[in-house]
Amino acid sequence: MKLGVGSYTFTWGVGVPGNLPAQPLSVFDLLEKAATLGVGVVQFCDNLPIVKLSAQELDAFTERAQALRLDIELGARGLNAENLRAHLCLAKRFRSAFVRLVIDSHHGDEPSADEAVARLRPLMPEFVEAGVKLAIENHDRFPARVLEQMVRQLGVAHTGVCLDTVNSLGSLETPEEVVRVLSPYAVNLHVKDFTIRRVDHQMGFVVEGCPAGEGRLDIPWLIEAIRANGHRANAILELWTPPAATLDATLERENAWAIASVARLRKLIKD
């Protein structure tokens, strides 16, 4: 297991719609941040896709990643076949073991589990031929048991799970339940810590992100549970950083949380 960061570690830095920084993080900036933090893996997901780079930019990106000795992982969103093939091509280029996939697109395409399997199945021979797994992320809409069934239908030899530690709260499932069901298929891990607090008027709760090791997530237990599955899944830090009073303050908070989180995770993940 290696420790890494990704484009969802620095979501505000990359840019949130309606809250774009004056100089959003580029793919090259994220490489430099990873190197400064001392991690060995960088995951580029749908909010900062490297599939949009020109051939010349991609060559420069590859050269810089190699110079910094950084492994590159890819994350796609949606079931567009052309987009998935583009990510698969880059996974082969960077020798990534998988392509992480969030099934639902930003354009309202939310297929049922059966429809998603039917649309993905024709692409699986290409993944098999490339020796790259498809890693479906638990992204709040599908319960863990449904995701497990999807993986089995597509074939566990070439399909796995990108296990996120908070998303499934949207399906009323705890991290313990998600890990119990999905860890045998986990080829990637998103470490995302969180807090739960009751609102001031007492009528409800707020689930909010926090630096790794400061919230409700039992990270030592999580790391050991994922290691036990034998898939050598890397651990990618993700942050749900709540906004501060200004965007600049939010960016400062996000950076501080990343530094503190990596420092704590380093005690458990030595690479």
Secondary structure by P-SEA (a helix, b strand, c coil): ccccccccccccccccccccccccccaaaaaaaaaaacccbbbbccccccccccaaaaaaaaaaaaaabbbbbbbbccccaaaaaaaaaaaaaacccbbbbcccccccccccaaaaaaaaccaaaaaaaacbbbbbcccccccaaaaaaaaaaaccccbbbbccccccccccccaaaaaacccccccbbbbccbbbbbcccccccccccccccccccaaaaaaaaaaacccbbbbbbbbbccccccaaaaaaaaaaaaaaaaaaaaacccc
